[in-house]
Amino acid sequence: QYFAQLFKVSPSYSFGLYLRGPYSSDLAHDLFVIRNECIDVDVSKFVPEELEERFTNLKKFVGDIGTRELELASTLHWLLRVTNFSEGKAQEKVREWKGADEKELKEATKLVSEL
């Protein structure tokens, strides 16, 4: 969801850092309400022509990237954009908090640079 929002294919939610990367309690609440109250979501308001390219770009970005890589990249991105940490400090925090090694940090940094 974090990356879907960056690619503008989903509603905007605020995210805070959590165990597996950025997390939105407001999004979680909305999803629980939709599920528990059996709300039928009206998708007729979606404009496929406008969103098709965005979905395609998101799909290309995510591709076959694993959950660990997405977790590290989203955490790094969040630290850079929300806390305005320098790249070095953000990488240091990802290394410390997530136990990321140099190869993982390099891949996460590459993914973030593609956004």
URCOR-V741628 format. One record per pair of residues at least 12 apart in sequence whose ideal C-beta (glycine too) atoms are under 8 Angstrom apart, sorted by the first residue. I is the first residue (numbers start at 1). J is the second residue. D is the distance in whole Angstrom. If there is no record, write none. Layout:
BEGIN
I;J;D / I;J;D
END
This chain:
BEGIN
1;13;7 / 1;24;7 / 1;27;6 / 2;15;6 / 2;21;7 / 2;22;5 / 2;24;8 / 2;74;5 / 2;77;8 / 2;78;8 / 3;58;6 / 3;61;7 / 3;62;6 / 3;70;7 / 3;74;7 / 4;58;6 / 6;77;8 / 6;115;6 / 7;54;5 / 7;55;8 / 7;57;6 / 7;58;4 / 7;61;7 / 8;54;5 / 9;51;6 / 9;54;5 / 9;55;5 / 9;58;6 / 13;26;5 / 13;27;4 / 14;26;7 / 15;78;6 / 15;82;8 / 17;75;7 / 17;78;6 / 17;79;8 / 20;67;8 / 20;71;5 / 21;70;7 / 21;71;4 / 21;72;8 / 21;74;4 / 21;75;5 / 21;78;7 / 22;74;5 / 22;75;7 / 22;77;8 / 22;78;5 / 61;111;8 / 61;114;7 / 61;115;8 / 65;111;7 / 68;104;7 / 69;104;7 / 69;107;6 / 69;108;7 / 69;111;7 / 71;98;7 / 72;94;6 / 72;98;6 / 72;100;5 / 72;104;6 / 72;105;7 / 72;107;8 / 72;108;4 / 73;107;8 / 73;108;4 / 73;111;4 / 73;112;6 / 75;94;6 / 75;97;7 / 75;98;6 / 75;108;8 / 76;90;6 / 76;91;7 / 76;94;5 / 76;105;8 / 76;108;5 / 76;109;7 / 76;112;5 / 77;112;5 / 77;115;7 / 79;93;6 / 79;94;7 / 80;112;7 / 87;109;7 / 91;105;5 / 91;109;7 / 94;108;7
END
